[in-house]
Amino acid sequence: MEQRVVFNEETCKSCKLCVNACPTNVIYLADYLNEKGYRPAVVTDQGNCISCGKCAQMCPDSVITVYRPEKVRKSV
């Protein structure tokens, strides 16, 4: 599965704004700590991510990159 949301884990400060903004509830705080001592946000199920970008809009530190998969057009 391609990654739709990527976090820069080393700069995430565990504020949970992205967790609360996610409409599909696929973002959680990790069980491990980053170099600064924070639990970075991670996507647990990229397949259920809808690439809405709400998490990136809420992030005060701009640590989230959202990729939107290209739509496949059907021939008529």
Secondary structure as the mmCIF struct_conf table of DSSP 4:
data_model
#
loop_
_struct_conf.conf_type_id
_struct_conf.id
_struct_conf.beg_label_comp_id
_struct_conf.beg_label_asym_id
_struct_conf.beg_label_seq_id
_struct_conf.end_label_comp_id
_struct_conf.end_label_asym_id
_struct_conf.end_label_seq_id
BEND BEND1 ARG A 4 ARG A 4
STRN STRN1 VAL A 5 PHE A 7
TURN_TY1_P TURN_TY1_P1 GLU A 9 THR A 11
HELX_RH_AL_P HELX_RH_AL_P1 LEU A 17 ALA A 21
TURN_TY1_P TURN_TY1_P2 PRO A 23 THR A 24
STRN STRN2 ILE A 27 LEU A 29
BEND BEND2 ASP A 31 TYR A 32
TURN_TY1_P TURN_TY1_P3 GLU A 35 LYS A 36
BEND BEND3 GLY A 37 GLY A 37
STRN STRN3 ALA A 41 VAL A 43
BEND BEND4 THR A 44 THR A 44
HELX_RH_3T_P HELX_RH_3T_P1 GLN A 46 ASN A 48
HELX_RH_AL_P HELX_RH_AL_P2 LYS A 54 MET A 58
TURN_TY1_P TURN_TY1_P4 PRO A 60 ASP A 61
STRN STRN4 ILE A 64 VAL A 66
HELX_LH_PP_P HELX_LH_PP_P1 PRO A 69 SER A 75
#
